[in-house]
């Protein structure tokens, strides 16, 4: 059974990610963004993603550490969406296998 607080945390992070992306476009829709501002807007979802996986850096659970390594490897070679799918899948499978 999935912990209700975990589901709530995931939904809250998804909401923050969505609001971060859409909020900037809504507030700045009539303005031309410079190159630096555009880069910041595009990096926002990555910032949320790293806040999700950062606690695994201090984990002593081998499943978490292995999933973190797999996710970091995927992030160096793949775009964001496949990286997220690989990270979530590897975390789930490794926690199921390793406990």
HUPEZI-V489582 format. One line per field, one symbol per residue. psi: psi as a letter, one per 20 degrees, with the letter a starting at -180 (. if undefined). A space follows every 10 residues. Layout:
psi = ???
This chain:
psi = ppphhggggg hghggggghg ghgghghjhj qpqrgghghg hhighhgggh hgihhihjqj ohgghghggg ghghhiirrg ghgggggggh ggghhggi.
